[in-house]
Amino acid sequence: MYSQQDSLSLKNEEIKVGVVLSGGGAKGLAHIGALQIIEEAGIEIDYIAGTSMGAIIGGLYAAGYSPKQLDSIFYATKFNSLISDEIPREAKTFFEREEDEKYALSLNFDDYKIRIPSGLSKGQNVYNFLAQLTAHVETDTFKELNTPFFCMATNLETGAEIIIDKGSLPLAISASGAIPSVFRPILVNGKLLTDGGVSNNFPVEELINRGANHIIGVDVQDSLYSRERLKSGLEVMTQVTNFNTIKAMKNKRGLVDVFIRPDIQNFSVLDFDKGDQIIENGRIAAKYHIDELKKIALQQKNQEQEVKRDERIQPKDSLVVNEIEIKGNKAYPRNYIRGKLQIKINEKTAYADFNNGLNNLSATQNFDRIHYRLDKQTEHSYKLILEVTESEEKRLLRFGAHYDDLYKSALLLNYTEKRLLFNNDILSLDLMLGDNFRYNLNYFIDKGTYWSVGFRSRFNRFENSVDFSFVQDVIGNQFEDFNVNQIQLLNQDYTNQLYVETPLFKDFKFGLGMEQKLLRAKTETILANQTQDNEEPETIIEEFNLLSTYSYLEFDSLDHKYYPTRGFYFFGDLHVYLTSLLDSESISQFSIAKGEAAYVQPISERVSLKIGSEIGFRIGNEALGGLNFFLGGFGNSPINNFRPFYGYDFISLSGNSYIKSGLDLFYNFYRKHHLILSANYANIGNDLFESGNWFSTPDFTGYALGYGLETIIGPIDLKYSYSPEVNSSIWFISLGHRF
């Protein structure tokens, strides 16, 4: 507090006001509210310093953003996506989408030893966010910013505090905010750095050393928790860290002239969703000191200098790159990186597209870090200097879990190896253990915009109870009229594919391939009623082994696989079956064509509508029941020509041709919770399109009311479905990613 004597003695002395902002994770959003009141009091800040979240807020303020702008920026930011390294679906290749939308947990398995990652997040999204906001900064010396600035980090190898006051601003504040166990440490100038709060969470001494003679401190550090609060590992780790910071504050507080202490006791370091209240608490705490702040402002010179802060700085929304320099790449060539980045030289690029390019690179999981610098070449163009840190991870163990009404329970174990034969290849083996053993083997050589090469192998099996008359209708009356109504049908599929594919343009791919498919349907139900001695273990209903060529087109711009809010999806496939590989049977050549399209449009902020249609038909006279189209069920990952259909159980409807349409209304009523209203309509039968029955009132309809929840293991869906034709309802449940 100022005394009258202090005020008189400072009248003729130029006051240099320094502001120090402590770390505290989400609680550091209170700094924004405090800065608003400091500016409203008329204070011109001559130096600002911060640690962790204090470094992020302080660094952006130093780069020219006003507290009002920071409030707007952070209000519009989805921090959960930033922290979790969530990559937009559109940034991933088709192969990466298929891989990522199956697993709940991924662990490093190099040297065939399981390693826990050094942090839950690489922090790439945080860096991208900060790099765009500071793209206008043209100096690498922080004392030349709008407000001179420095921040604190910690050398993870020695524990020493590191003062960062030059270099890349987004990299500096990212390193200062690398909360241990949440973010992985960051390599800066050869030093492995982590959160500055570990070594110095309130760098007031250095602020004084740099010439600030009046200090305003905003402290959002925790007090010590009682045993009732120490219920999670993060809370225990925070408590241990707080021992030293609270002890250090006893001396540091005496160096501060105005000490602002927002009420943050009811918030955690990850409570970003409560940012509005945290920012408001910062304002409330600063207003408590408004008289002290106004006294400082009255003694300052050039108080009008910062009035135009709102008008000066706006985040860049586009840029023009006239040259690209890539550093740090060894295993991955320049063309591979350029192909993923998708930036055209000397053309205006929206910053959203530029960030998508960075996400494309990050989605490959081949890089631990992707940093960049923009060197201004002309008034309107930049040289992009991209520095990548290639991942040393070659082997991964990944895990998932799923339950649905067809495959029942399954535990997914995956082994992935990168750079097995080439720098840009990946091998992935899925083993599905549970009620129905299955496997998927994928090998893919990613050539980017050129023709990529892949090989797939899978074994799939499931059992389901079906009407015996249904089996006879599908494959013909090959069996006598046994005294059974239902049979337990076991379906087995063994498929191998060799293919090439290329992206025609963004989200659109075209592929060609060769396929070998062995399909077998069998049962023990008929045998149990046919014989008394059970001489044979099973009865083969149908078996064939076919060789085919195929081609496909796929376009996918949906923003979410399960609960989309916008986008378009199209898939078309043509299989030409050439010959049988079994000596016991021969076939005449035939083809199967099928297609699917869906369009999703938001209706309001929380409601979206999906309109979809499907079609499929056989060309040729060969009749193989196992390759018919089958409608019914929900929640599984369909193979071959099995398609979901509300209102009917799995494998309830069949024919060599079908047409289907559907509507889904998604209501995201709370965070990751969804309410879904669905309707589907179909005609299905043999030679449907030749008879003209496809263009008629639908023979089969179904409706569903569902609840969906996004979880760490994938979506949890519960559906109540009903069909008026059979006048009965069916419940479907699906837990976890579908595989």
Secondary structure, DSSP 8 states (H G I E B T S, - for coil): ---HHHHHHTTTS---EEEEE---GGGGGHHHHHHHHHHHTT---SEEEEETHHHHHHHHHHTT--HHHHHHHHHT--HHHHHTT---GGGS-HHHHHHHTT-SEEEE-GGG--B--SEEE--HHHHHHHHHHTTT---SBGGGSSS-EEEEEEETTT--EEEE-BS-HHHHHHHHT--TEEE--EEETTEEEEEGGGT-SS-HHHHHHTT--EEEEE--------TTT--SHHHHHHHHHHHHHHHHHHHHGGG-SEEE----TT--TT-GGGHHHHHHHHHHHHHTTHHHHHHHHHT-S-GGGGTTHHHH-----EEEEEEEEEES-SSS-HHHHHHHH---TTSEEEHHHHHHHHHHHHHTT-EEEEEEEEEE-SSS-EEEEEEEEE----EEEEEEEEEETTTEEEEEEEEEEESSSSTTEEEEEEEEEESS-EEEEEEEE--TTS-EEEEEEEEEEEEEEEEHHHHHHHH-S-S---S-SEEEEEEEEEEEEEEEEEEEETTEEEEEEEEEEEEEEEESHHHHHH-SS--SS-EEEEEEEEEEEEEEEEEE--S-SSS-SSEEEEEEEEEEEEEES-TT-----EEEEEEEEEEEEESSSSEEEEEEEEEEEEESS---GGGSEEE-B-SS---TTEE-BTTS-TT-EEESEEEEEEEEEEEEEETTEEEEEEEEEEEEETTHHHHTTTSSS-SEEEEEEEEEEEETTEEEEEEEEEETTTTEEEEEEEES---
